[in-house]
Amino acid sequence: MVLPRPMVFVVLAVLLCSGVGVNTEDSPCDPRSYGADSVVCVCSSDYCDFPGVLQAGPPGTYTSVTSSRDGLRFQVKSGSFAQTTSNASVVVHIVYGYEYQAIMGFGGAFTDATGINIDSLPEVTQEILLRSYFSPEGLEYNLCRVPIAGSDFSTRPYSYDDVEGDAELIHFNLTLEDYRYKLPYIRRAKELSEKELKLFGSPWSPPAWMKENGHFNGSGGLLKEMWQPWSNYFVKFVEQYEAEGVPLWGLTTQNEPLTGFEEDYPWNTCAWTAEDQRDWIKENLGPTLEEAGLRRLKLMVPDHSRNALPWYPATILDDPTAAQFVDGIAIHWYRDDVIGPSVMDETHDLFPDRFLLYTEACDGSYAPTGERVILGDWSRGEHYAYNIIEDLNHWSTGWVDWNLALDTEGGPNWARNFVDSPIIINKENGEFYKQPMFYALGHFSKFLVPGSRRISASVSSPSDSVSATAFHNPADDTSVVVILNFGDTAENVSVSVGVGVGVGGEAHYINLDIPTKSITTLLFAKPKVDDNSDNLIP
């Protein structure tokens, strides 16, 4: 008998909770080398590694969690604060007196490709994969993206209404891709998560007949007479997803709107000038969402790389009518290697009441054919960690990866735009591989809970090979520090946490050795420190 998919998940959950098939608490990596500089961790129906539930210890102690190029994956150690610093080569100064942005979350995208790949696994292994991302024993993702209809990571270009000229959207409907490859896995992720799973939708292209060029790809924007039908399309998407038990938290207005100005752009897109998007939001989209009772959704612009900052969102937010409908500024990472984070600071300074959020990132997109996926490549995990720390230190409220899972080619992708992913699925062997990127993201998603606020973290290092970020969670008065060593040597690190309250209060230090090419997350109860003390600031 073939069980309906929701019943399959119920049966699997019972089996797993009974200890059948996999250990989901504090289980180590099953490493495998594919010739890269590090390893993948192999997961199947028989075994998978899980970090387990990790919490801060009693006051005066800390927990360290480390992953490294040499094969450590979420290695857990504990220790006690020291009253003096070691002869450290690196000092990380933590100051509680100033708090900055609050964390919204971390996660990835439920693309068609993700669902197709998960669906190719044995059903027990599907459950293990979803637990790896969403359960309290896994990475605890809480903020995920959903393409509105097709993207390049689909097997075909499509929309929810491909009936030519149907401006009334009479034929609008979700597709097989939603019912088989998105909705079931989203619903199961929601069940597995102890955190609220927040979902936001992003469109790649309107129906081709709504566009100037009549195609999903290529150059061209939305026909002006389609501004209102396209706004209605957003409402129908939200309403149909919510009817399927998948409520939305937010929307972005257009995935990478500037790509639509590139001639012969190879996959789904739609061109929007900042001025046109401003007018569409204030005249059509904003009022339409409001009339439908959906103003509660967080609307984000421009969902593009740093080269759109700050001018694109400024064009929209400088208009009071348009600005009343916009909550946040969505950013992609694809130009970060050439455009520094100062544009994020500038954007925040212009609009301090709008949140910044990284909504797409992936590695391998610019690699030669045959190297889009590299199993066990530590440098890609390091690239993730470096970028997340930089973005958090410049006002981002979180970081959302691209595909949750891809195949060994980096697809499927109808435009053959293959890339890498934190989880790679080998359907022939019925197993999946956790890449270094998976653990790099987990060093943030598992510990930086929503509502945690960034605090000051500065690094003194003669080699400039260490970066760090720090957060305080006011809900339980715990702190998290993430330290990346991207150098070729191990480092002796002293984390200066603050000076005790009162005259002559003692300083608090965490002294530890951090391996070469590694990421370490520290979790501890905030000591009773003088928040106004500045004698530890370099």
C-alpha positions in Angstrom: 0.0 0.0 0.0 1.3 3.5 -0.8 0.6 5.9 2.0 -0.4 9.5 1.4 2.6 11.6 2.0 1.4 13.2 5.4 0.7 9.7 6.7 4.2 8.6 5.6 5.7 11.4 7.7 3.6 10.4 10.7 4.8 6.8 10.4 8.4 7.8 10.0 8.3 10.1 13.0 7.1 7.2 15.2 9.9 5.0 13.9 12.5 7.6 14.5 11.3 8.5 17.9 11.5 4.8 18.8 15.1 4.8 17.9 14.8 3.0 14.6 17.1 3.9 11.8 19.1 6.8 13.1 20.4 8.4 16.3 19.3 12.0 16.4 21.3 13.2 19.4 25.0 14.0 19.6 26.0 11.6 16.8 29.4 12.2 15.1 30.1 12.7 11.4 30.5 9.7 9.1 33.3 11.2 7.0 34.0 10.5 3.4 36.7 12.1 1.2 36.1 12.9 -2.5 39.6 14.4 -3.0 38.9 17.9 -1.8 40.6 19.6 1.1 38.0 18.3 3.6 35.2 15.7 3.9 31.5 15.3 3.6 29.4 13.6 6.3 27.4 10.8 4.8 23.8 10.3 5.8 21.5 7.4 4.9 18.6 5.5 6.3 21.1 3.7 8.6 23.0 6.6 10.1 23.3 10.4 10.2 25.1 12.8 12.4 23.2 15.2 14.6 24.7 17.8 17.0 21.8 17.3 19.4 20.3 19.9 21.7 23.0 22.3 22.9 22.5 24.8 25.8 24.6 27.1 27.9 26.1 25.7 31.0 26.0 27.2 34.5 27.2 30.8 35.1 31.0 31.0 34.9 31.3 28.3 32.2 31.2 28.2 28.4 30.5 25.7 25.7 32.5 25.7 22.5 31.4 24.1 19.3 34.1 23.7 16.5 34.2 22.6 12.9 37.4 22.6 10.9 39.0 21.8 7.5 40.8 18.9 9.2 37.5 17.1 9.8 35.9 18.4 13.1 32.2 18.7 12.8 30.4 20.4 15.7 33.0 19.1 18.2 31.6 20.2 21.7 33.8 21.1 24.6 33.2 23.0 27.8 35.3 25.1 30.1 35.3 27.9 32.8 35.9 31.6 32.6 39.4 32.8 33.6 40.3 35.9 35.5 43.3 36.6 33.4 44.0 36.5 29.7 46.4 34.0 28.2 49.3 35.1 26.1 46.9 35.1 23.2 47.9 35.9 19.6 44.3 37.0 19.0 42.0 38.9 21.4 38.3 39.3 20.8 36.7 42.1 22.8 33.0 41.8 23.7 31.2 44.9 25.0 27.6 44.7 26.2 27.0 48.4 26.5 25.6 48.8 23.0 23.1 46.6 21.3 22.3 46.7 17.6 19.9 44.8 15.3 17.8 41.8 16.4 18.1 38.4 14.7 15.2 37.3 12.5 16.6 34.0 11.4 18.5 31.7 9.1 17.5 29.1 6.5 17.3 28.1 2.8 14.9 27.8 -0.1 12.2 25.3 -0.9 12.9 25.2 -4.6 11.5 22.7 -7.1 15.0 21.2 -7.3 15.1 20.8 -3.6 11.9 18.9 -3.5 12.7 16.8 -6.5 16.0 15.7 -4.9 14.4 15.0 -1.5 11.7 13.0 -3.2 14.3 10.8 -4.9 15.5 9.5 -1.5 14.0 6.6 0.5 11.2 7.9 2.7 13.1 7.4 6.0 16.1 9.3 4.6 13.8 12.1 3.5 12.8 12.5 7.1 16.4 12.4 8.3 17.3 15.2 5.9 14.4 17.4 7.1 15.3 16.7 10.7 18.9 17.7 9.9 17.7 21.2 8.9 14.7 21.9 11.1 14.5 19.8 14.3 15.9 20.9 17.7 18.6 18.2 17.2 19.6 19.7 13.8 20.4 23.2 12.5 17.1 24.7 13.7 16.3 26.7 10.5 13.5 29.1 11.0 13.4 31.5 8.0 12.9 30.1 4.5 12.2 31.3 1.0 9.7 29.9 -1.5 9.8 30.7 -5.2 6.4 31.9 -6.5 6.0 29.4 -9.3 9.1 28.5 -11.4 12.7 29.6 -11.2 15.8 28.4 -12.9 15.9 25.6 -10.3 12.8 24.0 -11.9 12.7 21.5 -14.7 10.7 23.9 -16.9 9.8 27.5 -17.1 6.2 28.0 -15.9 3.8 30.3 -14.0 0.6 29.7 -12.1 -1.5 31.0 -15.1 -0.1 30.2 -18.5 -3.3 30.8 -20.3 -2.6 33.7 -22.7 -4.5 36.9 -21.9 -6.1 35.6 -18.7 -5.9 39.0 -17.0 -8.8 38.0 -14.6 -6.6 35.0 -13.5 -9.5 32.7 -13.9 -7.1 29.8 -14.6 -4.7 30.6 -11.8 -3.7 27.5 -9.8 -0.8 25.9 -8.1 1.0 23.2 -10.0 2.3 19.7 -9.5 5.6 21.2 -8.3 3.8 22.8 -5.4 1.7 19.8 -4.4 4.5 17.2 -4.7 7.8 19.1 -4.2 7.1 22.1 -2.0 4.1 22.0 0.2 4.6 18.5 1.8 8.2 19.2 2.8 7.3 22.7 4.1 4.5 21.3 6.2 6.8 18.6 7.6 9.5 21.2 8.3 6.9 23.2 10.3 6.0 20.1 12.3 9.6 19.4 13.1 10.6 22.9 14.2 10.2 24.1 17.7 10.7 27.7 16.4 8.1 29.4 14.3 9.0 28.7 10.7 8.7 32.0 8.8 8.3 31.7 5.0 8.6 34.4 2.4 7.7 34.2 -1.3 9.7 35.6 -4.2 8.7 35.8 -7.9 11.2 35.1 -10.7 8.9 36.0 -13.6 5.3 36.8 -14.2 3.4 34.7 -16.8 5.2 35.3 -20.1 2.1 36.9 -21.6 2.2 39.7 -19.0 5.8 40.7 -20.1 7.0 43.0 -22.8 9.0 40.3 -24.5 6.5 37.5 -24.2 9.1 35.2 -22.5 9.9 34.1 -19.0 13.6 34.9 -19.6 15.5 37.5 -21.7 15.3 41.2 -21.3 12.0 43.0 -20.6 9.7 44.2 -17.9 6.0 43.9 -17.0 3.5 45.5 -19.3 2.0 48.5 -17.6 -1.6 47.3 -18.1 -0.6 44.1 -16.2 0.5 45.9 -13.0 -2.9 45.2 -11.4 -3.3 41.6 -12.6 0.3 40.9 -11.4 -0.6 42.3 -7.9 -3.7 40.1 -7.8 -1.5 37.2 -8.7 0.5 37.8 -5.5 -2.7 37.7 -3.4 -3.9 34.4 -5.1 -0.5 32.8 -4.4 -0.6 33.7 -0.7 -4.3 32.7 -0.3 -3.8 29.3 -2.0 -0.6 28.5 0.0 -2.5 29.4 3.2 -5.4 27.2 2.2 -2.9 24.4 2.0 -1.8 25.0 5.6 1.3 27.0 4.7 0.9 30.6 5.9 3.4 33.2 4.6 5.4 35.6 6.7 6.7 37.8 3.9 7.1 38.6 0.2 9.8 40.1 -2.0 8.7 42.2 -4.9 11.0 40.6 -7.6 14.0 38.3 -7.6 17.0 40.4 -8.9 15.0 43.0 -10.9 18.1 44.4 -12.6 18.9 41.1 -14.4 15.8 41.8 -16.6 17.7 44.5 -18.3 20.4 42.1 -19.5 20.0 41.1 -23.2 19.3 37.4 -23.6 19.3 36.8 -19.8 19.1 32.9 -19.7 16.5 32.2 -17.0 13.3 33.6 -15.4 13.4 37.3 -14.7 11.5 40.5 -15.0 13.0 44.0 -15.4 12.0 46.7 -12.9 13.5 50.2 -12.7 13.4 51.5 -9.2 11.0 54.2 -10.3 8.5 51.8 -11.8 8.7 49.4 -8.8 8.0 52.4 -6.6 4.9 53.4 -8.5 3.7 49.8 -8.8 4.0 49.3 -5.1 2.2 52.5 -4.1 -0.5 52.3 -6.9 -1.1 48.6 -7.1 0.7 46.0 -5.0 0.5 47.8 -1.6 -3.2 48.7 -1.8 -4.1 45.3 -3.2 -2.3 43.5 -0.3 -4.0 45.8 2.2 -7.4 45.3 0.7 -7.0 41.5 0.9 -6.1 41.7 4.6 -2.4 40.8 3.9 -0.7 43.9 5.0 0.6 41.8 7.9 3.1 40.3 5.4 6.6 41.7 5.5 7.3 43.3 2.0 10.9 43.5 1.0 12.8 45.3 -1.8 14.9 45.0 -4.0 16.0 41.3 -3.5 19.2 42.1 -5.4 22.9 42.3 -4.8 24.9 45.1 -3.1 25.2 47.0 -6.3 21.6 48.0 -5.8 22.3 49.7 -2.5 21.4 52.2 -1.3 20.0 53.8 -4.4 17.3 51.3 -5.4 15.5 51.0 -2.1 16.1 54.7 -1.5 14.1 55.5 -4.7 11.2 53.6 -3.2 11.5 54.5 0.4 11.9 58.2 -0.2 8.3 58.2 -1.5 6.1 58.3 1.6 3.2 56.6 -0.1 5.3 53.7 -1.3 7.3 53.5 1.9 4.3 52.8 4.0 4.0 49.4 2.3 7.7 48.3 2.6 9.1 46.7 5.7 12.6 45.5 4.8 15.5 45.5 2.4 16.5 42.1 0.8 20.0 41.5 -0.3 21.8 38.8 -2.4 25.5 38.0 -1.9 26.7 37.7 -5.5 28.6 41.0 -5.7 29.9 41.0 -2.1 33.5 40.1 -3.2 33.7 43.4 -5.2 31.4 45.7 -3.3 32.2 46.2 0.4 29.7 46.2 3.3 29.8 50.0 3.7 26.7 50.2 1.4 24.8 48.3 4.0 25.8 50.8 6.7 24.7 53.6 4.4 21.4 51.9 3.7 20.8 51.3 7.4 21.7 54.9 8.3 19.2 56.2 5.7 16.4 53.9 6.8 17.1 52.7 10.4 13.4 51.6 10.8 13.7 49.0 7.9 15.4 45.7 8.5 18.1 44.4 6.2 18.1 40.6 5.4 20.3 38.4 3.2 17.8 36.4 1.1 20.0 34.4 -1.3 23.5 32.9 -1.5 25.2 30.0 -3.1 28.7 28.9 -4.1 29.9 27.3 -7.3 27.8 29.5 -9.6 31.0 31.0 -11.2 33.0 27.7 -11.2 34.0 25.9 -14.4 31.8 23.2 -15.7 32.4 20.1 -13.7 33.3 22.1 -10.6 29.9 23.6 -9.7 29.6 20.9 -7.0 32.8 20.0 -5.1 32.2 17.4 -2.4 34.1 18.3 0.8 35.3 21.8 -0.2 36.2 23.6 3.0 36.8 26.9 1.3 33.1 27.2 0.3 32.1 26.6 3.9 34.6 29.2 5.0 33.3 31.6 2.3 29.8 31.2 3.9 31.0 31.8 7.4 33.1 34.9 6.4 30.2 36.4 4.6 27.7 35.8 7.3 29.9 37.4 10.0 30.5 40.4 7.7 26.8 40.8 6.9 25.7 40.4 10.6 28.3 43.0 11.6 26.8 45.4 9.1 23.1 45.2 10.1 21.8 42.1 8.4 19.1 40.5 10.6 19.8 37.0 9.2 21.0 35.0 6.2 19.0 32.7 3.9 20.8 30.2 1.7 19.6 29.2 -1.8 18.6 25.5 -2.5 18.3 23.3 0.6 19.4 20.3 -1.5 20.7 19.6 -5.0 22.0 16.5 -6.9 25.6 15.7 -7.6 25.5 17.9 -10.8 24.1 20.9 -8.9 20.6 20.7 -10.2 18.1 20.1 -11.7 18.0 23.4 -13.4 16.3 24.0 -16.7 18.8 26.7 -17.7 21.7 24.5 -16.7 22.8 27.1 -14.1 24.2 24.5 -11.7 25.5 25.5 -8.3 26.6 23.9 -5.0 24.5 23.3 -1.9 25.0 22.5 1.8 23.3 19.1 1.1 24.0 17.1 -2.0 21.9 14.1 -2.8 23.1 10.9 -4.4 19.8 9.2 -5.4 21.5 6.2 -6.9 23.0 5.3 -3.5 20.0 6.5 -1.5 22.2 8.8 0.6 23.0 12.5 1.0 26.1 14.4 1.9 26.5 17.3 4.4 28.9 19.7 2.9 31.2 22.0 4.9 28.7 24.8 4.0 26.0 22.9 6.0 28.1 23.1 9.2 29.2 26.7 8.5 25.5 27.8 8.4 24.7 25.7 11.5 27.3 27.6 13.6 24.9 30.5 13.3 21.4 29.1 12.8 21.5 26.8 15.8 22.7 29.4 18.3 21.5 32.8 17.2 17.9 32.6 18.1 15.3 35.1 16.9 15.3 38.2 19.1 19.1 37.9 19.9 20.7 41.3 19.6 24.1 42.0 18.2 26.7 43.5 20.6 30.1 44.9 20.0 32.8 42.4 19.0 36.2 43.7 17.8 39.2 41.6 17.0 42.9 42.4 17.7 45.0 40.1 15.5 48.4 40.7 14.0 47.6 38.4 11.0 44.1 39.6 10.2 43.0 36.0 9.8 40.3 36.0 12.4 36.8 37.5 12.3 34.0 37.4 14.9 30.5 38.5 15.7 28.7 38.4 19.0 25.0 38.4 20.2 23.1 38.6 23.5 19.8 36.9 23.9 17.7 38.9 26.4 15.1 36.2 26.7 17.5 33.9 28.7 20.5 36.2 29.2 22.8 34.0 27.2 25.5 35.1 24.8 26.9 33.7 21.6 30.2 34.5 19.9 31.1 33.0 16.5 34.8 33.1 15.6 36.2 32.2 12.2 39.9 31.4 11.7 40.5 31.6 8.0 44.3 31.5 8.4 46.7 28.7 7.8 47.9 28.4 11.4 46.1 27.6 14.7 45.5 30.6 16.9 45.5 31.0 20.7 42.5 33.2 21.3 41.3 35.1 24.4 37.8 36.4 24.4 37.4 39.4 26.8 33.8 39.3 28.0 33.7 42.3 30.3 34.5 43.6 33.8 32.5 42.5 36.8 30.1 44.9 38.4 31.4 47.2 41.1 34.7 48.9 42.0 37.6 46.5 41.4 35.5 44.0 39.5 37.4 41.2 37.9 37.6 40.7 34.2 36.1 37.6 32.5 38.0 35.8 29.8 37.5 32.7 27.7 40.9 31.3 26.7 41.0 28.7 24.0 43.0 27.3 21.1 41.3 27.6 17.7 42.4 25.2 14.9 43.6 26.3 11.6 40.8 26.8 9.0 38.0 26.5 11.6 34.7 28.0 12.9 34.0 28.1 16.6 30.8 29.1 18.3 30.8 29.9 22.0 27.7 29.7 24.1 27.5 31.0 27.7 25.4 32.7 30.3 26.1 36.4 30.3 28.4 37.2 33.3 27.4 40.1 35.6 29.4 42.8 34.0 29.5 46.5 34.1 27.8 47.4 30.8 29.2 50.9 31.0 32.8 49.8 31.4 35.0 50.7 28.5 38.4 49.7 29.9 38.5 46.5 27.8 37.7 48.3 24.5 41.0 48.4 22.4 
